[in-house]
Amino acid sequence: MLTTWFVALAAVALLGWTLYRSLPLGKLGLLAWFQSVTLMLPWLLFFGLVSLGIYPNFVLILLLFIGSTVLYIAIGQRLRSAGRALAAVQQTAPAEDSSPTSDALGAAAPVTEESQAASNELTMPAADLQALQGVFGIDTFFATETIPYQGGAIVKGNLRGEPALVRQGLAERLQASLGERYTLFLVAGTDGRPTVIVLPTERLRLPSAPTQRLFMAGLLVTTVFTCFQAAGLALGLEVTAIPGRWGTVLPLALGTLAVLGVHELGHWWMARQRGVKLQFPFFLPAWQVGSFGAITRFREPVPHRAALFDVAAAGPLAGGGLALVLLVLGLYLSRGGGGLPVLPQILQGSVLVGTLARVILGAELQEVQVGLHPLVISGWVGLVITSLNLMPAGALDGGRIVQSIYGRPTANRLTVVTLVVLALVALGNPLSLYWGILIFFLQREPERPTLEDITEPDDTRAGLGLLLLFLMLATLIPLSPSLAGRLGIGG
């Protein structure tokens, strides 16, 4: 009961803090706050009622979730329209920087000797820099300052038009002048203002050496082995006994491998639809659950934040969807017993799994033992792997989703929060320790900015992203003993 009150107070405090932060922004801020509340309330209502021993009708809750998502999208469309109107007013205002180093055509200001000396990075050749200055114009991007950077340049100025259209026009001009040797990014600068970054294209491509591909193949083979080993542990078999029990272990191992494969196929299929090139995945074997998923890197920059979201979300939607189907099917096949005999308390390890088990198995969970079909284990393990990758950290799927919706600064802050939470949870769960170490050393850095990194994804994507993050929490957070008792799990 104490946990329930703590979660309730934390939710109220979060709503109050976000309202406080929204008030100075006026009508737009309040509208944005109300938009987030509409998506949170169904979850708070559901878990609040369950904690009080009230089990609402599943169909009613589902309709409430759908209704809140539709309302979230509708409010977001109104908020976006108001934001565009405000941006249009701001663009008609005089430029804040009227530096005399920019001519009337909006050409980039020449790089001074002082700025050259202040930069320790490689600079563009003089001819390329001169050609770059002719890319900008007063009707697209009014350039005011050019700074050497990483063999290219950072160009500050004032945006004149829709970011996507301006970026496309600038990129076409750059290609006409300098070919494919440079790639142009339109991002938000450290001051929040639109900034152009031009970098050598060859430095942005991810190399793939033969030794690297051999290492990837070795990780894949090791992951197949650990999936069989984890399946054996779930069935109570020693590693040495697994070869003699292939028929028993095979379905569970194949279930985990199927979720992993479908997850990666989801990424690849969506990447192809969005014109994005991916590197072959680095699978991460894990002794406890078979695998932690895979590290899949972009070989080239992503066009825009919507494409980043689509590619990042496609994997969890595909793999997590399959895992959920396996879980529900396994629970239905478990009715009446006949599966693996386990203590019902094991279902207290996940809010989502425990709630679904309560809905499907009902009073059977109050027995001393309950028989679970092997598909339940496959589905649950698949959901755990999916949820681990949905954590909002670095270049994980969840980190990329947060970065695409809220931007890199928010993604960086949530990465720190996620690592701190994993460190605390690791005091009682070694799985969190291993995953936290992997994130810290391999995945803590956010994805690099997209080519057009200013335009946010639409509200449908934002709503879907928040839904995935909520499902991640519902999978990984265990039921408290009091709430499990109210649900009737474990008698």
C-alpha positions in Angstrom: 0.0 0.0 0.0 2.9 2.3 0.8 4.2 1.8 -2.8 0.8 2.7 -4.2 0.7 6.0 -2.3 4.3 6.8 -3.2 3.5 6.3 -6.9 0.3 8.4 -6.6 2.2 11.2 -4.9 4.9 11.1 -7.5 2.4 11.3 -10.3 0.6 14.3 -8.6 4.0 16.0 -8.1 4.9 15.5 -11.7 1.7 17.0 -12.9 2.1 19.9 -10.6 5.7 20.5 -11.6 4.8 20.4 -15.3 1.9 22.8 -14.8 4.2 25.2 -13.0 6.7 25.0 -15.9 3.9 25.6 -18.4 2.3 28.6 -16.8 4.9 31.2 -18.0 4.3 30.1 -21.6 0.7 31.3 -21.5 -2.0 29.6 -23.6 0.4 27.5 -25.6 2.0 26.2 -22.4 -1.3 25.3 -20.8 -2.5 23.6 -24.0 0.7 21.5 -24.1 0.3 20.6 -20.4 -3.3 19.5 -20.9 -2.2 17.4 -23.9 0.2 15.4 -21.8 -2.4 15.0 -19.0 -4.9 13.5 -21.4 -2.4 10.7 -22.2 -1.4 10.1 -18.5 -4.9 10.1 -16.9 -6.1 6.7 -18.2 -3.0 5.0 -16.8 -3.3 6.7 -13.5 -7.0 5.9 -13.3 -6.4 2.2 -14.2 -3.7 1.5 -11.8 -5.4 3.7 -9.1 -8.6 1.6 -9.3 -6.7 -1.7 -9.3 -4.7 -0.6 -6.2 -8.1 0.0 -4.5 -9.3 -3.4 -5.4 -11.6 -2.2 -8.2 -11.2 -4.1 -11.5 -12.6 -2.0 -14.3 -14.0 -3.6 -17.4 -11.2 -4.3 -19.9 -13.1 -3.1 -22.9 -14.0 0.2 -21.1 -10.3 0.8 -20.2 -9.3 0.0 -23.8 -11.9 2.5 -25.1 -10.6 5.1 -22.6 -7.0 4.6 -23.9 -8.1 5.0 -27.5 -10.2 8.1 -26.6 -7.4 9.7 -24.8 -5.0 9.1 -27.7 -7.4 10.6 -30.2 -7.8 13.6 -27.9 -4.0 13.9 -27.5 -3.7 14.0 -31.3 -6.4 16.6 -31.7 -4.9 18.9 -29.1 -1.5 18.4 -30.7 -2.8 19.5 -34.1 -4.3 22.6 -32.5 -1.1 23.3 -30.6 1.0 22.8 -33.8 -1.2 25.2 -35.7 -0.8 27.8 -33.0 2.9 27.3 -33.0 3.2 27.8 -36.7 1.2 31.0 -36.5 3.6 32.3 -33.8 6.6 31.2 -35.8 5.3 33.1 -38.8 4.9 36.3 -36.7 8.5 35.9 -35.4 9.9 35.4 -38.9 8.4 38.7 -40.1 10.3 40.5 -37.3 13.6 42.1 -38.1 16.7 39.9 -37.8 18.3 40.1 -34.4 21.8 40.0 -35.9 22.4 42.8 -38.4 26.1 42.2 -38.6 27.7 44.3 -41.4 29.7 41.2 -42.3 26.7 39.9 -44.3 25.9 41.5 -47.6 22.4 42.3 -48.9 22.0 38.9 -50.6 22.4 37.1 -47.3 25.7 35.5 -48.2 27.7 33.9 -45.4 30.1 36.3 -43.6 33.7 35.6 -44.5 35.8 33.7 -41.9 38.1 36.2 -40.1 41.7 35.5 -39.2 40.7 35.6 -35.5 38.1 32.9 -35.9 40.6 30.8 -37.9 43.1 31.0 -35.1 40.5 30.2 -32.5 39.6 27.0 -34.2 41.9 24.0 -33.8 39.7 21.9 -36.2 40.5 21.2 -39.8 39.0 23.9 -42.0 37.4 23.8 -45.5 39.6 24.7 -48.5 39.3 28.3 -49.4 37.6 27.5 -52.7 35.0 25.3 -51.0 34.3 28.0 -48.4 33.8 30.6 -51.0 31.3 28.3 -52.8 29.5 27.7 -49.5 28.9 31.4 -49.1 26.9 31.5 -52.2 24.5 28.8 -51.0 22.6 31.0 -48.6 20.2 33.8 -49.4 17.9 36.3 -47.7 14.8 34.3 -48.6 16.1 30.9 -47.2 18.7 31.3 -44.5 20.1 34.7 -43.7 23.7 33.8 -42.7 25.5 36.0 -40.3 28.6 34.1 -39.1 30.7 31.2 -40.3 32.9 29.1 -38.0 35.3 26.4 -39.1 34.3 23.0 -37.7 35.5 19.4 -38.3 36.7 20.0 -41.9 33.4 21.9 -42.6 31.7 24.9 -41.1 29.0 26.0 -38.7 26.9 28.8 -40.2 24.7 30.9 -37.8 21.9 33.1 -39.1 18.1 33.5 -39.4 15.8 30.9 -40.9 13.4 32.2 -43.5 10.7 29.6 -44.2 9.7 26.0 -43.3 12.8 24.1 -42.0 12.3 21.1 -44.3 11.9 23.2 -47.5 14.8 25.5 -46.6 17.1 22.6 -45.8 16.2 20.8 -49.1 16.9 24.0 -51.1 20.2 24.6 -49.3 21.3 21.0 -49.9 20.5 21.2 -53.6 22.5 24.4 -54.0 25.4 22.9 -52.0 25.3 19.8 -54.2 25.2 21.9 -57.4 28.3 23.8 -56.2 30.4 21.2 -54.5 28.9 17.8 -55.5 28.5 15.1 -52.9 31.6 16.0 -51.0 29.7 17.8 -48.2 26.5 17.1 -46.3 24.3 19.9 -44.9 22.5 19.7 -41.6 19.9 22.1 -40.3 19.8 21.9 -36.5 18.9 23.9 -33.4 22.1 25.6 -32.1 23.1 25.9 -28.4 21.0 29.0 -28.2 18.0 27.3 -29.7 18.2 29.2 -33.0 18.4 27.4 -36.3 21.9 26.7 -37.4 23.5 25.1 -40.5 26.3 22.6 -40.1 28.2 21.5 -43.2 30.5 18.4 -42.8 32.6 16.3 -45.2 30.4 13.4 -46.4 33.1 10.8 -46.0 33.4 11.4 -42.3 29.7 10.7 -41.8 29.7 7.2 -43.3 30.1 4.3 -41.0 32.8 1.9 -42.1 32.3 -1.8 -42.2 35.5 -3.9 -42.2 35.7 -7.7 -42.8 36.9 -8.2 -39.3 33.9 -6.3 -38.0 31.5 -8.5 -40.0 33.3 -11.6 -38.6 32.8 -10.2 -35.1 29.1 -9.7 -35.8 28.7 -13.2 -37.0 30.4 -14.5 -33.8 28.1 -12.5 -31.6 25.1 -14.0 -33.5 26.3 -17.5 -33.0 26.9 -16.8 -29.3 23.4 -15.3 -29.0 21.8 -18.4 -30.4 23.7 -20.5 -27.8 22.7 -18.2 -24.9 19.1 -18.3 -26.0 19.2 -22.1 -25.7 21.0 -21.9 -22.4 18.4 -19.4 -21.0 15.6 -21.6 -22.2 17.1 -24.5 -20.4 17.4 -22.5 -17.2 13.7 -21.5 -17.5 12.9 -25.2 -17.6 15.1 -26.1 -14.7 17.7 -27.9 -16.8 21.5 -27.7 -16.3 23.5 -26.6 -19.3 25.1 -30.1 -19.6 21.6 -31.6 -19.8 20.3 -29.4 -22.7 21.8 -31.5 -25.6 19.7 -34.4 -24.5 16.5 -32.4 -24.2 16.5 -30.5 -27.5 12.9 -31.2 -28.0 12.0 -29.5 -24.8 14.3 -26.6 -25.0 13.8 -25.8 -28.7 10.4 -24.1 -28.6 11.4 -21.7 -25.9 14.7 -20.8 -27.6 13.0 -20.4 -31.0 10.5 -18.1 -29.4 13.2 -15.8 -28.1 15.1 -15.9 -31.4 11.9 -15.2 -33.3 11.2 -12.0 -31.3 14.8 -10.9 -31.8 14.6 -11.6 -35.6 11.3 -9.9 -36.0 12.5 -6.9 -34.0 15.5 -6.4 -36.3 13.4 -7.1 -39.5 11.1 -4.3 -38.3 14.0 -1.9 -38.2 15.3 -2.9 -41.6 11.9 -2.8 -43.3 11.1 0.7 -42.0 14.6 1.9 -42.8 14.2 0.8 -46.4 10.8 2.6 -46.5 12.4 5.8 -45.3 15.5 5.6 -47.4 17.8 5.0 -44.4 20.8 2.6 -44.5 21.5 0.4 -41.5 24.6 -1.5 -40.4 24.2 -5.2 -39.7 23.2 -5.6 -36.0 25.6 -6.4 -33.2 23.6 -9.0 -31.2 24.2 -8.9 -27.4 24.2 -12.3 -25.8 22.9 -12.5 -22.2 23.2 -15.4 -19.8 19.9 -14.6 -17.9 17.4 -13.9 -20.7 19.3 -15.2 -23.8 19.9 -11.8 -25.3 19.8 -8.1 -24.6 18.7 -7.4 -28.2 21.1 -5.9 -30.7 23.0 -2.6 -31.5 21.9 -1.4 -34.9 23.7 1.7 -36.1 22.9 4.1 -39.0 25.4 3.9 -41.8 24.5 7.4 -43.0 22.6 10.4 -41.5 18.9 10.1 -41.1 16.8 12.6 -43.2 14.6 14.0 -40.4 13.3 13.3 -36.9 10.1 11.6 -38.2 12.2 9.0 -40.0 14.4 8.5 -36.9 11.2 7.8 -34.9 9.8 5.4 -37.5 12.9 3.3 -37.7 13.4 3.3 -34.0 9.8 2.4 -33.2 9.4 -0.2 -35.9 11.6 -2.8 -34.1 9.8 -2.7 -30.7 6.4 -2.6 -32.4 7.2 -5.7 -34.5 9.2 -7.7 -31.9 7.1 -6.5 -28.9 3.9 -7.2 -30.8 5.0 -10.8 -31.5 6.0 -11.2 -27.9 2.6 -10.0 -26.7 0.8 -12.4 -29.0 2.9 -15.3 -27.7 2.2 -14.2 -24.1 -1.6 -13.9 -24.5 -1.8 -17.2 -26.6 0.3 -19.0 -23.9 -2.0 -17.7 -21.1 -5.1 -19.0 -23.0 -3.4 -22.3 -23.5 -2.5 -22.4 -19.8 -6.2 -22.4 -18.7 -7.0 -25.6 -16.9 -3.4 -26.4 -16.1 -1.3 -28.8 -18.0 1.7 -26.5 -18.5 4.9 -26.0 -16.6 4.1 -26.1 -12.8 5.2 -22.8 -11.2 4.3 -20.8 -8.2 1.8 -18.1 -9.1 4.0 -15.5 -7.3 6.3 -15.5 -10.3 3.7 -13.5 -12.2 4.2 -10.7 -9.7 7.4 -9.8 -11.6 5.6 -7.6 -14.1 2.6 -5.3 -13.9 1.6 -6.0 -17.5 2.1 -9.8 -17.3 0.5 -10.1 -13.9 -2.6 -8.1 -15.0 -3.0 -10.1 -18.2 -2.7 -13.3 -16.3 -5.4 -12.1 -13.8 -7.7 -11.3 -16.7 -7.2 -14.6 -18.6 -6.6 -17.1 -15.8 -8.7 -15.6 -13.1 -9.1 -17.7 -9.9 -6.5 -20.2 -11.1 -3.8 -17.8 -9.8 -5.0 -18.4 -6.2 -3.9 -22.1 -6.3 -0.7 -23.3 -4.8 0.7 -23.9 -8.3 -0.4 -22.8 -11.7 0.5 -24.5 -15.0 2.0 -22.1 -17.6 2.4 -23.0 -21.2 5.9 -22.5 -22.5 4.7 -19.7 -24.8 4.1 -17.6 -21.7 7.8 -17.7 -20.9 8.8 -17.0 -24.6 6.4 -14.0 -24.7 7.5 -12.7 -21.3 11.2 -12.9 -22.2 10.5 -11.3 -25.5 8.7 -8.4 -23.8 11.6 -8.0 -21.3 14.1 -7.8 -24.2 11.9 -5.3 -26.0 11.4 -3.2 -22.9 15.1 -3.1 -22.1 15.7 -1.6 -25.5 12.8 0.9 -25.0 14.6 2.5 -22.1 15.0 6.2 -22.8 18.8 6.1 -22.9 21.4 7.0 -25.5 21.1 5.3 -28.8 18.7 2.6 -27.6 15.4 2.4 -29.4 13.8 4.3 -26.5 16.5 6.9 -26.5 16.1 7.5 -30.2 12.3 7.7 -29.8 12.7 10.4 -27.1 15.3 12.2 -29.1 13.1 12.3 -32.2 10.1 13.6 -30.2 11.7 15.9 -27.6 15.2 16.6 -29.0 18.7 15.8 -28.0 18.9 17.9 -24.7 15.9 16.0 -23.2 17.3 12.7 -24.5 20.7 13.4 -22.7 18.9 14.2 -19.4 16.8 11.1 -19.6 19.9 9.0 -20.3 21.4 10.2 -17.0 18.1 9.5 -15.2 17.9 6.0 -16.7 21.5 5.1 -15.7 20.9 6.3 -12.1 17.7 4.2 -11.9 19.5 1.2 -13.2 22.2 1.6 -10.7 19.7 1.7 -7.9 17.7 -1.3 -9.2 21.0 -3.2 -9.6 21.3 -3.4 -5.8 18.7 -6.1 -5.9 18.7 -7.2 -9.6 22.0 -8.1 -11.3 20.3 -8.0 -14.7 20.0 -4.2 -14.3 23.7 -4.0 -13.5 24.7 -5.8 -16.7 22.4 -3.8 -18.8 23.5 -0.5 -17.2 27.1 -1.3 -17.9 26.4 -2.1 -21.5 24.5 1.2 -22.0 27.2 3.2 -20.3 30.1 1.8 -22.4 28.3 1.2 -25.7 25.1 3.1 -26.0 25.0 6.1 -23.7 25.7 8.7 -26.5 22.6 9.9 -28.3 22.1 9.5 -32.0 23.7 12.2 -34.1 21.3 14.9 -35.3 19.2 14.3 -38.4 19.8 16.2 -41.6 16.8 18.4 -40.8 16.6 18.3 -37.0 14.2 21.1 -36.2 10.8 19.9 -37.3 9.2 17.7 -34.7 7.4 14.5 -35.5 3.6 14.7 -35.7 1.4 14.1 -32.7 0.4 10.6 -33.8 4.0 9.6 -33.5 4.4 11.4 -30.2 1.4 9.6 -28.8 2.7 6.2 -30.0 6.1 7.0 -28.6 4.7 7.7 -25.1 2.5 4.6 -25.4 5.6 2.5 -26.0 7.4 4.0 -23.0 4.4 3.3 -20.8 4.3 -0.3 -21.9 8.0 -0.5 -21.2 7.4 0.6 -17.6 4.4 -1.8 -17.2 6.6 -4.7 -18.3 9.6 -4.0 -16.2 8.0 -2.7 -13.0 6.9 -5.6 -10.7 3.7 -5.7 -8.8 3.9 -4.8 -5.1 2.8 -7.6 -2.7 -0.2 -5.6 -1.7 -1.3 -4.9 -5.2 -0.7 -8.6 -6.1 -2.9 -9.6 -3.2 -5.7 -7.3 -4.4 -5.4 -8.9 -7.8 -5.6 -12.3 -6.3 -2.2 -13.5 -7.6 -0.6 -16.0 -5.3 -3.6 -16.5 -3.0 
